[in-house]
Amino acid sequence: MSCWLNSADGLIYLCDGHHRLELAKRDRVTHVAVMLLDAPDATAARSLAALQNIAENTATPLDTAKWLRDTGARTSDLEEFGITRHSCLIRDAAPLLRLDQGLFTRACNGEIPLAAAQVLAGAGDPVAQRDLWGLASRKGWDAGQIEEAAGIARAATITTYTPDGCLPGFGELLQEANSNLSELLAIRAEIRRQLRLEVKALALASRHRTAAILEAADAALVDVQAAQAARGQAQALAGLFAAICNAGGPLADLIHALAGEVRGQTSAGMVVASNLGRIRAVIQLEMG
């Protein structure tokens, strides 16, 4: 185990070997061997311990990302330890360099699973990352669901505001920020839901024996020319929506505009229901 002696308070801090220490406590081991690190401060001590693990090929992606973040080193700097930029360790650690510091700390503490932390880092702005984790943790999403939402989070609008009642001169210090990610997700989910319902209704109306209901997950593109009448057109619209809504353009712009209408008593369902004609028209425009 690697430890650091803080000359300021005379205490010894554990930098590496937390799991081994827990095992020793469990087995009631009274003495363990430690190595004192020669470092000027806690950050340097942690970096030394992480670098030691990297050199010994026992480091985790979190260990490696922590060392890179603490030192400002680049992934290419690890090549002298035989770790190339194409290695699994670098592949798993690199996304964590873009993760919000608060979320990274929680991942290091085991509060956020590694797979979730890696995909959260792809959500873009730190505010969007934090909002995404808030939604994911409340709804119990797995890494795959977080990754899908991360693509939406990258396009989220970030708003900075000053809480009411701030004393003069303290506004900038107390500014808060949030994103419209929740509204974007709600609008998208409602569009897919209502298009799927339309597919079912049209199928029943035309007396088809089996309604071709799209799966909850994004469906593949539907061949419009092969689809039958109104039912086929509605199915094509629903499938195409899934394929193009992340690509930018008129549909993405419309989704952002509709998300801005979700407030107070006005739900995403109400907004989509009153704009379904516009949504169909924009999707048809994208179809060319």
C-alpha positions as CSV (number, residue, x, y, z in Angstrom):
1,M,0.0,0.0,0.0
2,S,1.2,3.5,-0.8
3,C,0.8,6.3,1.8
4,W,1.7,9.9,2.2
5,L,2.8,11.7,5.4
6,N,1.3,15.2,5.6
7,S,3.8,17.3,7.5
8,A,1.1,19.9,8.1
9,D,-1.0,17.8,10.4
10,G,1.3,14.8,11.0
11,L,-1.2,12.3,9.7
12,I,-0.6,9.5,7.2
13,Y,-3.0,9.3,4.3
14,L,-3.7,6.2,2.2
15,C,-3.1,6.9,-1.6
16,D,-3.3,3.4,-3.0
17,G,-4.4,0.0,-1.7
18,H,-7.9,0.8,-0.3
19,H,-9.2,-2.6,-1.3
20,R,-6.3,-4.4,0.4
21,L,-6.8,-2.3,3.5
22,E,-10.5,-3.3,3.6
23,L,-9.5,-7.0,3.3
24,A,-6.9,-6.6,6.1
25,K,-9.6,-5.0,8.3
26,R,-12.0,-7.8,7.5
27,D,-9.4,-10.4,8.4
28,R,-8.4,-8.5,11.5
29,V,-4.8,-8.1,10.4
30,T,-3.1,-5.7,12.8
31,H,0.0,-4.8,10.7
32,V,0.4,-4.1,7.0
33,A,3.4,-3.1,5.0
34,V,3.2,0.4,3.5
35,M,5.5,2.5,1.3
36,L,5.7,6.2,2.1
37,L,5.6,8.4,-1.0
38,D,7.9,11.4,-1.2
39,A,5.5,14.1,-2.4
40,P,5.0,17.8,-1.5
41,D,1.2,17.6,-1.4
42,A,-1.8,15.2,-1.6
43,T,-2.3,15.7,-5.4
44,A,1.3,14.8,-6.1
45,A,1.1,11.8,-3.8
46,R,-2.0,10.5,-5.6
47,S,-0.3,11.0,-8.9
48,L,2.7,9.1,-7.8
49,A,0.6,6.2,-6.6
50,A,-1.4,6.2,-9.8
51,L,1.7,6.3,-11.9
52,Q,3.1,3.4,-9.9
53,N,0.0,1.3,-10.7
54,I,0.2,2.3,-14.4
55,A,3.9,1.3,-14.6
56,E,3.1,-2.0,-12.9
57,N,0.1,-2.6,-15.3
58,T,-2.4,-2.8,-12.4
59,A,-4.1,0.6,-12.9
60,T,-7.8,0.8,-13.7
61,P,-9.2,3.3,-16.2
62,L,-10.2,5.6,-13.3
63,D,-6.7,5.4,-11.9
64,T,-5.3,6.3,-15.3
65,A,-7.8,9.1,-15.9
66,K,-7.1,10.5,-12.4
67,W,-3.4,10.6,-13.1
68,L,-3.9,12.3,-16.5
69,R,-6.3,14.9,-15.0
70,D,-4.1,15.6,-12.0
71,T,-0.9,16.0,-14.0
72,G,-2.2,17.5,-17.2
73,A,-0.3,14.8,-19.1
74,R,-1.4,13.4,-22.5
75,T,-2.2,9.8,-23.2
76,S,0.8,9.7,-25.5
77,D,3.0,10.3,-22.4
78,L,2.1,6.8,-21.2
79,E,3.9,5.2,-24.1
80,E,7.2,5.2,-22.2
81,F,5.5,2.7,-19.8
82,G,4.6,0.5,-22.8
83,I,1.0,1.7,-22.9
84,T,0.1,2.8,-26.4
85,R,-2.8,5.1,-27.3
86,H,-4.6,2.1,-28.8
87,S,-4.5,0.0,-25.7
88,C,-7.7,-1.0,-23.9
89,L,-6.6,1.0,-20.8
90,I,-6.3,4.2,-22.8
91,R,-9.5,3.5,-24.7
92,D,-11.4,3.1,-21.4
93,A,-9.7,6.0,-19.7
94,A,-9.8,8.7,-22.4
95,P,-13.5,9.4,-22.3
96,L,-13.2,10.2,-18.6
97,L,-11.0,13.1,-19.3
98,R,-14.1,15.0,-20.6
99,L,-16.2,14.2,-17.6
100,D,-17.5,16.9,-15.3
101,Q,-15.2,17.1,-12.2
102,G,-18.0,16.5,-9.7
103,L,-19.2,13.4,-11.7
104,F,-15.6,12.2,-12.0
105,T,-15.2,12.4,-8.3
106,R,-18.4,10.4,-7.7
107,A,-17.2,7.8,-10.2
108,C,-13.9,7.5,-8.3
109,N,-15.9,7.0,-5.1
110,G,-17.9,4.2,-6.7
111,E,-21.2,6.2,-6.8
112,I,-21.3,6.1,-10.6
113,P,-20.5,2.9,-12.5
114,L,-17.6,3.1,-14.9
115,A,-19.6,2.3,-18.0
116,A,-22.1,5.0,-17.1
117,A,-19.3,7.6,-16.4
118,Q,-17.8,6.9,-19.8
119,V,-21.0,7.6,-21.7
120,L,-21.9,10.6,-19.5
121,A,-18.7,12.1,-20.7
122,G,-20.1,12.1,-24.2
123,A,-23.0,14.4,-23.3
124,G,-21.0,17.5,-24.0
125,D,-21.3,20.5,-21.7
126,P,-20.8,19.7,-18.0
127,V,-24.2,21.1,-17.2
128,A,-25.8,18.7,-19.6
129,Q,-23.7,15.8,-18.2
130,R,-25.0,16.6,-14.7
131,D,-28.6,16.9,-15.8
132,L,-28.3,13.6,-17.7
133,W,-27.0,11.8,-14.7
134,G,-29.8,13.3,-12.6
135,L,-32.4,11.9,-15.0
136,A,-30.6,8.6,-15.4
137,S,-30.2,7.9,-11.7
138,R,-33.9,8.8,-11.0
139,K,-35.1,6.5,-13.8
140,G,-32.7,3.7,-13.3
141,W,-31.2,3.9,-16.8
142,D,-28.4,1.5,-17.8
143,A,-25.3,2.6,-19.8
144,G,-27.0,1.9,-23.1
145,Q,-30.0,4.2,-22.3
146,I,-27.6,6.9,-21.0
147,E,-25.6,6.7,-24.2
148,E,-28.7,7.2,-26.3
149,A,-29.7,10.2,-24.3
150,A,-26.1,11.6,-24.4
151,G,-26.5,12.2,-28.1
152,I,-29.5,14.4,-27.3
153,A,-27.7,16.1,-24.5
154,R,-25.0,17.3,-26.8
155,A,-27.6,19.4,-28.6
156,A,-29.2,20.7,-25.4
157,T,-29.4,24.5,-24.7
158,I,-27.6,25.6,-21.6
159,T,-29.2,28.5,-19.7
160,T,-27.4,30.5,-17.0
161,Y,-29.5,32.4,-14.4
162,T,-29.2,34.2,-11.1
163,P,-31.5,33.0,-8.3
164,D,-34.1,35.5,-7.0
165,G,-33.2,37.5,-3.9
166,C,-29.5,37.8,-4.5
167,L,-27.8,40.8,-2.8
168,P,-26.3,43.4,-5.2
169,G,-22.9,42.3,-6.4
170,F,-23.4,38.6,-5.6
171,G,-25.3,37.7,-8.7
172,E,-22.3,36.5,-10.7
173,L,-21.0,34.4,-7.7
174,L,-24.3,32.7,-7.2
175,Q,-25.2,32.1,-10.9
176,E,-26.7,28.7,-11.7
177,A,-27.0,26.8,-14.9
178,N,-29.3,24.1,-16.3
179,S,-30.2,22.6,-19.7
180,N,-33.4,21.8,-21.5
181,L,-32.4,18.1,-21.8
182,S,-35.5,16.9,-19.8
183,E,-37.8,18.8,-22.1
184,L,-36.0,17.6,-25.2
185,L,-36.3,14.0,-24.1
186,A,-39.9,14.4,-23.2
187,I,-40.8,15.9,-26.6
188,R,-38.9,13.1,-28.5
189,A,-40.6,10.4,-26.5
190,E,-44.0,11.9,-27.1
191,I,-43.4,12.2,-30.8
192,R,-42.4,8.5,-31.0
193,R,-45.3,7.5,-28.8
194,Q,-47.9,9.4,-30.8
195,L,-46.6,8.3,-34.1
196,R,-46.7,4.7,-33.0
197,L,-50.3,5.1,-31.8
198,E,-51.1,6.5,-35.2
199,V,-49.7,3.5,-36.8
200,K,-51.8,1.2,-34.7
201,A,-55.0,3.3,-35.2
202,L,-54.6,3.3,-39.0
203,A,-53.8,-0.4,-39.0
204,L,-57.0,-1.2,-37.1
205,A,-59.0,1.1,-39.3
206,S,-57.9,-0.7,-42.4
207,R,-58.8,-4.1,-40.9
208,H,-55.3,-5.4,-41.1
209,R,-55.1,-8.7,-39.1
210,T,-51.9,-7.6,-37.3
211,A,-51.0,-4.0,-36.4
212,A,-47.4,-3.2,-37.4
213,I,-46.4,-1.5,-34.2
214,L,-42.9,-0.1,-34.0
215,E,-40.8,-1.3,-31.2
216,A,-40.1,1.0,-28.2
217,A,-36.5,1.3,-29.4
218,D,-35.6,3.2,-32.6
219,A,-36.8,1.3,-35.6
220,A,-34.9,1.0,-38.9
221,L,-36.0,3.1,-41.9
222,V,-39.2,1.9,-43.6
223,D,-39.3,1.7,-47.4
224,V,-42.0,4.3,-48.1
225,Q,-42.8,2.9,-51.6
226,A,-43.4,-0.5,-50.2
227,A,-45.7,0.7,-47.4
228,Q,-49.4,0.5,-47.9
229,A,-51.6,3.6,-48.0
230,A,-52.0,5.8,-44.9
231,R,-50.9,3.1,-42.5
232,G,-47.6,2.6,-44.4
233,Q,-47.0,6.3,-44.6
234,A,-47.5,6.7,-40.8
235,Q,-45.2,3.8,-40.1
236,A,-42.6,5.3,-42.5
237,L,-42.8,8.7,-40.6
238,A,-42.3,7.0,-37.3
239,G,-39.3,5.1,-38.5
240,L,-37.7,8.0,-40.3
241,F,-38.1,10.2,-37.2
242,A,-35.9,7.8,-35.2
243,A,-33.2,7.9,-37.9
244,I,-32.9,11.6,-38.5
245,C,-33.8,13.4,-35.3
246,N,-30.2,13.4,-34.1
247,A,-28.8,14.6,-37.4
248,G,-29.7,18.3,-37.0
249,G,-31.7,20.3,-39.6
250,P,-35.4,21.3,-39.6
251,L,-36.6,18.4,-37.4
252,A,-34.0,19.1,-34.7
253,D,-34.9,22.8,-34.8
254,L,-38.6,21.9,-34.4
255,I,-37.9,19.6,-31.5
256,H,-36.0,22.4,-29.7
257,A,-38.8,24.9,-30.4
258,L,-41.4,22.5,-29.0
259,A,-39.3,21.8,-26.0
260,G,-39.5,25.5,-25.2
261,E,-43.3,25.2,-24.9
262,V,-43.1,22.6,-22.2
263,R,-43.7,24.6,-19.0
264,G,-46.1,24.8,-16.1
265,Q,-49.3,22.9,-16.9
266,T,-48.3,22.5,-20.5
267,S,-47.0,18.9,-20.9
268,A,-44.9,17.4,-23.7
269,G,-47.9,15.3,-24.7
270,M,-50.1,18.4,-25.1
271,V,-47.4,20.2,-27.1
272,V,-46.8,17.3,-29.5
273,A,-50.6,16.6,-29.9
274,S,-51.2,20.1,-31.0
275,N,-48.2,20.1,-33.4
276,L,-48.4,16.6,-34.9
277,G,-49.3,18.0,-38.3
278,R,-46.1,20.2,-38.3
279,I,-44.0,17.3,-37.2
280,R,-45.3,15.1,-40.0
281,A,-44.7,17.8,-42.5
282,V,-41.1,18.3,-41.4
283,I,-40.4,14.6,-41.4
284,Q,-41.8,14.4,-45.0
285,L,-39.6,17.3,-45.9
286,E,-36.5,15.4,-44.6
287,M,-37.7,12.4,-46.7
288,G,-37.3,14.5,-49.8
